[in-house]
């Protein structure tokens, strides 16, 4: 029904007989149903509040956004459902808008019924909203939680990439003086051997030779650290091969056997059924195992037990590394794959490499 025709009919509604009045009511009901259907197909939340801030209408998208029940409509103020709305309303209150009416647009965060970031758009309307004929506001709520999370994640990824790029450059530059040190240490070693040929002073120079070997060993160790770091931060396509995970774990444990014994840590491997081979990069998977076991050792400075559990189903193989160390608090557990997060007092951890590998 056209608005003009409806206005004419409503203007002489007292002249309508029961039949025409019934037809009018049916038309109004159809139009209301159509309007509600249209509003309920919109993904944004749409609210209508009166001058006192009471919610008089809410489409289907709005209700779950703010935890609104159908029975609440007409009975509850928006500020009760969205406390942050008080700071969004004109002069801090929807009913305090006796001055110039304004359009508001801002972002706010709600924590009930779940944590969301909403963009609120509020515009005043002159159409009667309440029974006394007073106007109100239309409030449009857009859920931008996912977009904001994606933006934050993208910023963090860019920051991480920049830091890793810088670190890789520094590591590469450190390789040059280390290479020079290694060459000169070899020259010193050679000259020392030449000088001691046929000499009876070998015992006196043994401490020097020992110190030289220590220096060479430390230079080699630093070079290996830099090499491993550069391999970790540079994008490398994995070399996929069939792997027996339990064999890889046993190889890593053999390397760490002495340190585990020194720390009085007992390792128990429990295998539930048959564990199939998987496709993976041998070096990368071993590095992950190495770091997981190393972190477990550092979490148990007074000794303890490290359990490695393995099980498989039709879809996946699951490995669990369980230690009885100090652990990580519940509020920080979600941070373990952040590139630079550590719970250790000295600020050093192997989580960077774990994060890179995953």
C-alpha positions, 0 to 999 in steps of 0.5 A: 500500500502506498504511503499516500493512500494509507494516510488518506485511509487513516485520516478517515478511519472512523468512517470505515465499516467492519469489512474495510477495517478488517482489510486495512488491518490485514494490509498493515499486518502484511506490511509489518511482516514484510518490513520485519522480514527485510530487517531480519535479513540484514546482518547488522544489528538494528535497534530502535530506542525511545527518548528514555533509552528503552529498546522498542525494537531489535532485529534478529541480528541485534539480539544475539550481539548484545544478549537481548531476549525477546521479552526484554524488548520494551522493558530494558534500557540499552545501557543495561545491555551495553554499559559502554553505550552511556559514553556513546549516547548524546551527553552520556544519556539517550534521554538527555538529548533535548539540544541539537540532535546529532548522529553518532558513530564510534567503536565500542567493546562489549564482553557479554554475551561474548567479547566483541568489537562493535561499530555503533551508528546512532541517528535520531528520528522524529517518527513516534517511537513511544506511546506518547508520540515522542521520537527516539533513535535508530542504532545500527550495530556492526560486528567488526571483531573479525576485521579488527582481529585480522588487522591486529594479526597482520600488524603483528605479522609485519612487526615479526617479519621486520624483526626477523629480517633485522635479526637475520641481517645481524646474524649474517654480519656476525658470521663474517668476524666469526669466520675471520676468528676461526681462520686466525685461531687455526693459524695460531694453532698451526704456528704453535705446533710448528714452534713446539716441534722438537721442543721440550716445553710442551707441558708448559704450553699445554694450557695455551693449547687447551685454551685455544681448543676452547676458543675454537669450540666456542667459535664453532658453537656460535657459528652453528647457532647463527647457521641454525637461526638463519635456516629457521628464519628464511622461508625454506620449502620442507623436504617431505619424507616418510618419518618414523616419529618414535625413532626421531624422538629416540635420536634426539633423546640420545643426543640429550641423554647426558644432560637429562641424566645430569638434571636427574630427569627420567624419560618415559615413552608410552605408545598407544597402539601402532604409530604410522609413518608420516610425511615431514621434514626430518630436520625441522621435526627433530628441531621441534622435538629438541626444543620441546625436550629442552624446555621441559628440562629447563622447567624441571631444575630439580629433576622430575619425569618427562612423559612422551605419549604417542597415539594415532587414529584414522586422521592424525598422529598425536604426540604429547610432551608432559613434564611435572615442572613449574609450567605456565599460568592459565592466562599465559597459555595462549601466548606460547606460540607468540614469537618472543614470549617467554616465562623464564626470568633470564628471558631466553627460550626456544619458543621462537624456533618452535613458533617458526617450525609450526 
